[in-house]
Amino acid sequence: MPSDLLMPTGIKTLDKMLGGGLPVAGNVLLLGDPLCGKKPLMMQFIYEGLQMNIPGIFVLTDFGYLEWKEMMDSSKWDVSEYEKNGLLQIIDCYSKTFDASLQDEGIVAYTSGGADLSEISMQLTGLQGQIMQIADNHRLSFHSLSSLLETNPPESVYRFLQFITGKFRRAGATAMYALEKGMHDEKQEKMVEHLMDCVIEFHEDEVRVRGLPGVPTAWHKYEMGEKGLYIAP
């Protein structure tokens, strides 16, 4: 794929494996076992974008904003500046299932839970509209689609994802979605992959990319360290 059609993630070893970056206006699936590093990669993806003044939206479905902030702080990814200037927005679809009294505050918008796909769509549409007034492109990290598939019929999740991926593609945004490998049947995995522009797949201590024209599908050793993702040549 020509480099002018790619947007660097800012994660050097990932960009090298990808041949320059991710597709502009692309939807990317992170597919791997639980605890393989998808979550910190998505956090780093948003953080590196913010460092380049690219706004970011992070959707949380299986952990809450406070845990997300603790993880960001532990990796020394300081987002306080971006919380103040409006470049960072969070949709928390998890915390309100335990504390119904929570109200939207600052950069955090709460939904009633992952089962309400319409509410999540509305929140995404509203935040995207705000961001598009101040920036030419933006990023989305959605962790994770597996939570939606656990609480909704697969057909409903597919329709929801059709809408979201199309919306972000039309807006020129780059989006990452996580899916837990082995938790869903092959039909459901293929259903999700069908809507993506490429797949970053994790297996044990290796990672590869599938679906990017001209980019080899070879496996590479990787590790998650204090400075984020490192992929061996």
Buried (B, 14 or more C-beta within 10 A) or exposed (E): BEEEBBBBBBBBBBBEBBBBBBBBBBBBBBBBBBEBBBBBBBBBBBBBBBEEEBBBBBBBBBBBBEBBBEBBEEBEBEBEEBBEEBBBBBBBBBBBBEEEEBEEEEBBBBBEBBBBBEBBBEBBEEBBEEBBEEBEBBBBBBBBBBBBBBBBEBEBBBEBBEBBBEBBBEBBBBBBBBBBBEBBEEEBBEBBBEBBBBBBBBEEEBBBBBBBEEBEEEBBEBEBEEEBBBBEE
